[in-house]
Amino acid sequence: MMVKRHSYPTNVDGCEIAIATERMKDGKYSVVATIENHVGDGVQHTPLPVTHLRFDTEEDAHAFGMAQANEYLQKATPAA
């Protein structure tokens, strides 16, 4: 099993999306998305609900995690 983690900037000040994908024993991939909110010297991690879906490719798992995180940010960010 191999875990890969990536962080991506967002349009929201101080927020990043962290995506972790893992290849499972059956050869399929799982994903976990986390919102990282940088405040002063600290970081608040908001893990998003874990899906029990499995994906045929790492790219599909990664895309699902990014979509989940972006949807969360859109709903959580107040309108300007």
C-alpha positions in Angstrom: 0.0 0.0 0.0 1.3 3.4 -0.9 -0.1 6.7 0.4 0.4 10.0 -1.6 -0.3 13.4 -0.1 -0.6 16.7 -2.0 -1.6 20.2 -0.9 -3.1 22.8 -3.2 -3.8 26.5 -2.8 -7.3 27.8 -3.0 -9.0 31.1 -3.8 -9.8 31.4 0.0 -7.2 33.4 2.0 -5.3 31.1 4.3 -6.9 27.9 3.0 -5.4 24.9 1.3 -6.8 21.6 0.1 -4.9 18.5 1.2 -5.6 15.2 -0.7 -4.4 11.8 0.4 -4.8 8.8 -1.9 -4.0 5.2 -1.0 -3.7 2.1 -3.0 -5.6 -0.6 -1.2 -4.8 -4.4 -1.1 -7.4 -5.0 -3.8 -5.6 -2.7 -6.2 -8.3 0.0 -6.0 -7.7 3.5 -4.6 -9.3 5.4 -1.7 -9.1 9.2 -1.0 -9.4 11.5 2.0 -9.7 15.3 1.6 -8.9 17.9 4.3 -9.2 21.6 4.4 -6.2 23.3 6.0 -6.9 26.8 7.4 -3.8 28.7 8.3 -4.5 31.2 11.1 -1.5 33.1 12.5 1.1 30.5 13.5 -1.4 27.7 13.7 -3.2 25.4 11.2 -6.7 24.1 11.7 -7.4 20.8 9.9 -10.9 20.1 8.9 -11.2 16.5 7.6 -14.1 16.0 5.2 -16.4 13.0 5.5 -14.5 9.8 4.4 -16.1 8.1 1.5 -16.1 4.3 1.3 -16.0 4.5 -2.5 -13.1 2.8 -4.2 -11.7 4.0 -7.5 -10.0 2.2 -10.3 -7.3 4.8 -10.7 -5.4 7.2 -8.5 -6.4 10.0 -10.8 -10.1 9.2 -10.3 -9.7 9.1 -6.5 -7.8 12.4 -6.5 -10.4 14.1 -8.7 -13.2 13.0 -6.4 -11.3 14.4 -3.4 -10.7 17.7 -5.1 -14.3 18.0 -6.1 -15.4 17.2 -2.5 -13.1 19.8 -1.1 -14.0 22.5 -3.6 -17.7 21.9 -3.0 -17.1 22.2 0.8 -15.3 25.5 0.4 -18.0 26.9 -1.9 -20.6 26.2 0.7 -18.5 27.3 3.7 -17.3 30.6 2.2 -19.6 33.6 2.7 -20.7 35.5 -0.4 -18.8 38.8 -0.9 
